[in-house]
């Protein structure tokens, strides 16, 4: 497992912070392993998105459907990344006595559910600020939309856009390639919509005004969410 050393470090920190019953300790170990297992799954899907989008070659200038493989890995990425938050909720439920006193049903625990309970019961947990930092961020808000759309509604709108850029021949471009003798280089960009539930009145499709690069934006989202979750599980 890629995050083995990180898992061992987090478990040691959580279990040494305060005495836990054996049953609680066992569940914390299981859920922490599950949490970083989900991260690995999300990262695998993300790498597949990178492979597909970076190896993609320009085709004829006509409209065609996005390959189903792309949607499979995009849907998988958002599903696994959001699942990290739900598993985090299980870790918090086991680790914090104030939450544990509520005797929540593990089968019904979710990230949003835990947030609701913390607010409703006015629990003063040391990770409250970090949780607020997650939900107030745009990456979480967009992850929530993308995952909800792909899981419960329809495929996320993705656009493969290709253009030909003309430059003076012989110079290295931003992609690290040399322009051809004719000075032309085809550019392919994969764009994910700004809001899967939005609707552009002109195009009759979800808006893509922000021109979010599918792989780069997903990678930034992954790093942002993982960093914030790491901070939470490492809070004493």
HELIX and SHEET records of a PDB file:
HELIX    1   1 UNK A    4  UNK A   17  1                                  14    
HELIX    2   2 UNK A   22  UNK A   55  1                                  34    
HELIX    3   3 UNK A   68  UNK A   95  1                                  28    
HELIX    4   4 UNK A   97  UNK A  100  1                                   4    
HELIX    5   5 UNK A  106  UNK A  108  5                                   3    
HELIX    6   6 UNK A  111  UNK A  120  1                                  10    
HELIX    7   7 UNK A  128  UNK A  135  1                                   8    
HELIX    8   8 UNK A  138  UNK A  152  1                                  15    
HELIX    9   9 UNK A  214  UNK A  233  1                                  20    
SHEET    1   A 3 UNK A 158  UNK A 166  0                                        
SHEET    2   A 3 UNK A 184  UNK A 192 -1                                        
SHEET    3   A 3 UNK A 212  UNK A 213 -1                                        
END                                                                             
